[in-house]
Amino acid sequence: MRGRSVPISIPRRLVGDLMHLSTRIPRVTVQRRMQICELAAARDSAISRPPWAALFVRAYALLAQERVELRRAYVSLPWPSFYEYPESVASITHEREFRGEKAVLQSRLKSPSRRSISEISAHIRNAQTAPLDCIPEFKSALRFARAPRAVRRSLMWLGLNVGRQRANYFGTFHFSVYSGLGAESLNPLSPLTTLLNYGPIALDGVVNVRILYDHRVMDGATVARALQRLEEILNGPVAQELRDSGRLAE
């Protein structure tokens, strides 16, 4: 059959580069079926309901402050070792429109454990609605994608393997969901140590939550315990923060 050649667009180049680097990581998935009815009730009673993404990013950042493994990265330079960060940097995936095409872009949020739910919500909403030129990470990524492929991939590999700079350019953990569309991704790829995602949240508060992790950095039992603690944080400190913010508004 005679078809036509379609150039790879700028957004697809970025995805291709990330997938190229991600396939080299020995990644494993651990899933937990959670009951987050307490968090759901607190969110429903909030004056301004925050996006679920903000609640999960907040909870995971608090978890990472407790579990040092979630703030470590495997790096190759100057020799293979773990690099440990004092705080997390969230890399959050967004779908935006770029020249008539759906583009997948990442925003970064430093120290989400020290930010309120409202601050995280504002960051997410701004990344979803502001012009692309107004989001520094989006603007630089789209400009970077215009470079030759060999240059892009070499620089990205370097950035991922220099511990001191890795978090600045890529973050310490990845957050990517599209449960709002009624679907979930079982094995998404990421070059970071962990990726957090979850499926649709049922009316009774039941949801499948998974952490995909770099097996060089930690083991499955560590992640399983982390997921158990994440459920406690969602229904505990995060739900309480929502209730407290509602009382302050009154």
Secondary structure as GFF3:
##gff-version 3
##sequence-region A 1 250
A	DSSP	alpha_helix	10	22	.	.	.	ID=ss1
A	DSSP	beta_strand	27	35	.	.	.	ID=ss2
A	DSSP	alpha_helix	37	45	.	.	.	ID=ss3
A	DSSP	alpha_helix	52	66	.	.	.	ID=ss4
A	DSSP	three_ten_helix	68	71	.	.	.	ID=ss5
A	DSSP	beta_strand	72	75	.	.	.	ID=ss6
A	DSSP	beta_strand	81	84	.	.	.	ID=ss7
A	DSSP	beta_strand	89	98	.	.	.	ID=ss8
A	DSSP	beta_strand	101	110	.	.	.	ID=ss9
A	DSSP	three_ten_helix	112	114	.	.	.	ID=ss10
A	DSSP	alpha_helix	117	129	.	.	.	ID=ss11
A	DSSP	three_ten_helix	132	134	.	.	.	ID=ss12
A	DSSP	alpha_helix	136	144	.	.	.	ID=ss13
A	DSSP	alpha_helix	149	161	.	.	.	ID=ss14
A	DSSP	alpha_helix	163	170	.	.	.	ID=ss15
A	DSSP	beta_strand	173	175	.	.	.	ID=ss16
A	DSSP	three_ten_helix	179	181	.	.	.	ID=ss17
A	DSSP	beta_strand	194	198	.	.	.	ID=ss18
A	DSSP	beta_strand	206	214	.	.	.	ID=ss19
A	DSSP	alpha_helix	220	233	.	.	.	ID=ss20
A	DSSP	pi_helix	234	238	.	.	.	ID=ss21
A	DSSP	alpha_helix	239	249	.	.	.	ID=ss22
###
